[in-house]
Amino acid sequence: MTEHADSATVAARMERRWGTVSIGIILALVFMAAYIGVHQGVMPQPRVETVDPRTLHIAGEFIESNLGTAAEPDGSVTVRAIGQQYSFTPQCIVVPADTQVTIRATSADVIHGFLIEHSNVNTMLVPGYISTIVTRFPAPSERLMPCHEFCGAGHEGMWGRIKVINKAAFAKLAADQRRMTCVAQ
């Protein structure tokens, strides 16, 4: 009987040890998840691009002649845009269907929202920072692009649009012009 009692005591002690080890592992994982969540919430993004909002139209990537859609050598498309009270420049953007589109946008004055309906594009344009969004539009369509962040008294009138055209029409347009907007079409 003592042999059975000793083995039961040993088994109970081993179960407590493994239970303690299991709880320790769970607590360590919870602590690590909490630490990483707080750290990422407090620290800036790993790749932050800045720009001087006072000189957007004068020098650099966002000068007037560089805004709109540009076809890249690798077949992708880059769109550059600026949000400013109370409009987007360019007001209408043309892009090809079923092609990777990189949108690079910033704000000249206050925080603006940048949303393209029925897509994964939904970000904020903050003065001094460049927002980069990569998306793809599956088929030709026309989509609205409202500012969804209150930016002042004229906010409700801050709308733009995206015109998605087929690849062949876009290629023809790109052959004729370096930068494209709906107005040029």
DOFIPA-279085 format. One record per residue (C-alpha): residue in one letter; residue number from 1; y, x, z. Coordinates in steps of 0.2 Angstrom, whole numbers, plus 5000, padded with zeros to 4 digits. Each point is the difference from the previous one (the first is absolute). Layout:
REM DOFIPA-279085
{"A",NUM,{Y,X,Z}}
...
This chain:
REM DOFIPA-279085
{"M",1,{5000,5000,5000}}
{"T",2,{5012,5014,5004}}
{"E",3,{4997,5007,4982}}
{"H",4,{5005,4983,4993}}
{"A",5,{5016,4999,5011}}
{"D",6,{5005,5018,4995}}
{"S",7,{4998,4997,4982}}
{"A",8,{5010,4984,5002}}
{"T",9,{5014,5009,5009}}
{"V",10,{5000,5014,4986}}
{"A",11,{5001,4987,4987}}
{"A",12,{5014,4991,5008}}
{"R",13,{5010,5016,5002}}
{"M",14,{4997,5005,4982}}
{"E",15,{5006,4982,4994}}
{"R",16,{5016,5002,5011}}
{"R",17,{5003,5018,4992}}
{"W",18,{4998,4993,4983}}
{"G",19,{5010,4985,5004}}
{"T",20,{5014,5011,5006}}
{"V",21,{4999,5012,4985}}
{"S",22,{5001,4984,4988}}
{"I",23,{5015,4993,5010}}
{"G",24,{5008,5017,4999}}
{"I",25,{4998,5001,4981}}
{"I",26,{5007,4983,4998}}
{"L",27,{5015,5004,5010}}
{"A",28,{5003,5016,4991}}
{"L",29,{5000,4991,4983}}
{"V",30,{5012,4987,5007}}
{"F",31,{5012,5013,5006}}
{"M",32,{4999,5010,4983}}
{"A",33,{5003,4984,4991}}
{"A",34,{5015,4995,5011}}
{"Y",35,{5007,5018,4999}}
{"I",36,{4999,5001,4981}}
{"G",37,{5008,4982,4998}}
{"V",38,{5015,5005,5011}}
{"H",39,{5001,5017,4992}}
{"Q",40,{5001,4993,4982}}
{"G",41,{5012,4986,5006}}
{"V",42,{5012,5013,5007}}
{"M",43,{4999,5014,4987}}
{"P",44,{5007,4998,4983}}
{"Q",45,{4989,4999,4984}}
{"P",46,{4993,5016,4995}}
{"R",47,{5009,5000,4983}}
{"V",48,{5018,4994,5002}}
{"E",49,{5012,5001,4985}}
{"T",50,{5018,4999,5004}}
{"V",51,{5015,4998,4989}}
{"D",52,{5019,4999,5003}}
{"P",53,{5005,4982,4998}}
{"R",54,{5018,5005,4997}}
{"T",55,{4996,5010,4984}}
{"L",56,{4986,4989,4993}}
{"H",57,{5009,4996,4984}}
{"I",58,{5008,5017,4998}}
{"A",59,{4986,5013,5001}}
{"G",60,{4981,5001,5002}}
{"E",61,{4986,4989,4996}}
{"F",62,{5009,4983,5001}}
{"I",63,{5015,5003,4988}}
{"E",64,{5003,4985,4989}}
{"S",65,{4992,5008,4984}}
{"N",66,{4984,5003,5010}}
{"L",67,{4998,4982,5007}}
{"G",68,{4987,4988,4992}}
{"T",69,{4983,5003,4993}}
{"A",70,{4993,5016,4993}}
{"A",71,{4983,5004,4992}}
{"E",72,{4993,5016,5007}}
{"P",73,{4989,5012,4990}}
{"D",74,{4984,4996,5009}}
{"G",75,{5002,4981,4994}}
{"S",76,{5006,4994,5017}}
{"V",77,{5017,4992,5002}}
{"T",78,{5014,5004,5012}}
{"V",79,{5014,4988,5005}}
{"R",80,{5016,5005,5009}}
{"A",81,{5011,4987,5008}}
{"I",82,{5014,4998,5013}}
{"G",83,{5003,4986,5011}}
{"Q",84,{5018,4997,5005}}
{"Q",85,{5010,4985,5007}}
{"Y",86,{4996,4988,4991}}
{"S",87,{4990,5005,4985}}
{"F",88,{4986,5012,4994}}
{"T",89,{5004,5013,4986}}
{"P",90,{4992,4997,4988}}
{"Q",91,{5001,4981,5002}}
{"C",92,{4984,4998,4989}}
{"I",93,{4986,5013,4998}}
{"V",94,{4987,5000,4986}}
{"V",95,{4983,5007,5003}}
{"P",96,{4983,5000,4990}}
{"A",97,{4985,4990,5006}}
{"D",98,{4985,5008,5007}}
{"T",99,{5008,5017,5002}}
{"Q",100,{5004,5010,5016}}
{"V",101,{5018,4997,5005}}
{"T",102,{5009,5011,5013}}
{"I",103,{5016,4992,5007}}
{"R",104,{5012,5012,5008}}
{"A",105,{5015,4991,5008}}
{"T",106,{5014,5002,5012}}
{"S",107,{5015,4992,5008}}
{"A",108,{5018,5004,4997}}
{"D",109,{5007,4991,5015}}
{"V",110,{4989,4990,5012}}
{"I",111,{4982,4996,5003}}
{"H",112,{4993,4989,4986}}
{"G",113,{4983,4992,4998}}
{"F",114,{4991,5004,4983}}
{"L",115,{4986,4987,4996}}
{"I",116,{4992,4996,4984}}
{"E",117,{4992,4983,5001}}
{"H",118,{4981,4999,4997}}
{"S",119,{4997,5019,5002}}
{"N",120,{4997,5012,5013}}
{"V",121,{5019,5006,5000}}
{"N",122,{5009,4996,5016}}
{"T",123,{5010,5014,5008}}
{"M",124,{5017,5003,5007}}
{"L",125,{5014,5010,4992}}
{"V",126,{5009,5011,5013}}
{"P",127,{5016,5009,4996}}
{"G",128,{4996,5019,5000}}
{"Y",129,{4981,4998,4997}}
{"I",130,{4990,4998,4984}}
{"S",131,{4986,4986,5000}}
{"T",132,{4985,5004,4988}}
{"I",133,{4988,4986,4996}}
{"V",134,{4986,5001,4988}}
{"T",135,{4994,4984,4992}}
{"R",136,{4992,4993,4984}}
{"F",137,{5003,4983,4992}}
{"P",138,{4985,4993,4992}}
{"A",139,{5007,4989,4986}}
{"P",140,{5017,4996,4991}}
{"S",141,{5011,4989,5011}}
{"E",142,{5017,4999,5007}}
{"R",143,{5002,5002,5019}}
{"L",144,{5014,4997,5012}}
{"M",145,{5007,5014,5011}}
{"P",146,{5010,4994,5014}}
{"C",147,{5008,5009,5015}}
{"H",148,{4991,4994,5015}}
{"E",149,{5010,5010,5013}}
{"F",150,{5016,4992,5005}}
{"C",151,{5014,5011,4993}}
{"G",152,{5016,4991,5002}}
{"A",153,{5009,4984,4995}}
{"G",154,{4994,5001,4982}}
{"H",155,{4982,5003,5004}}
{"E",156,{4993,4984,4993}}
{"G",157,{5006,5004,4982}}
{"M",158,{4992,5018,5000}}
{"W",159,{4986,4997,4988}}
{"G",160,{4992,5011,4986}}
{"R",161,{4985,4997,4989}}
{"I",162,{4986,5010,4993}}
{"K",163,{4994,4997,4982}}
{"V",164,{4982,5005,4997}}
{"I",165,{4997,5003,4981}}
{"N",166,{4984,5005,4991}}
{"K",167,{4996,5019,4998}}
{"A",168,{5003,5000,4981}}
{"A",169,{5018,4992,5001}}
{"F",170,{5004,5012,5014}}
{"A",171,{4994,5015,4990}}
{"K",172,{5011,4995,4986}}
{"L",173,{5015,4997,5011}}
{"A",174,{4997,5017,5009}}
{"A",175,{5000,5009,4983}}
{"D",176,{5017,4994,4997}}
{"Q",177,{5008,5002,5017}}
{"R",178,{4999,5013,5014}}
{"R",179,{5004,4987,5014}}
{"M",180,{4996,4981,4998}}
{"T",181,{5006,4984,5008}}
{"C",182,{4999,4982,4995}}
{"V",183,{5017,5001,4992}}
{"A",184,{4995,5014,4988}}
{"Q",185,{4985,4989,4994}}
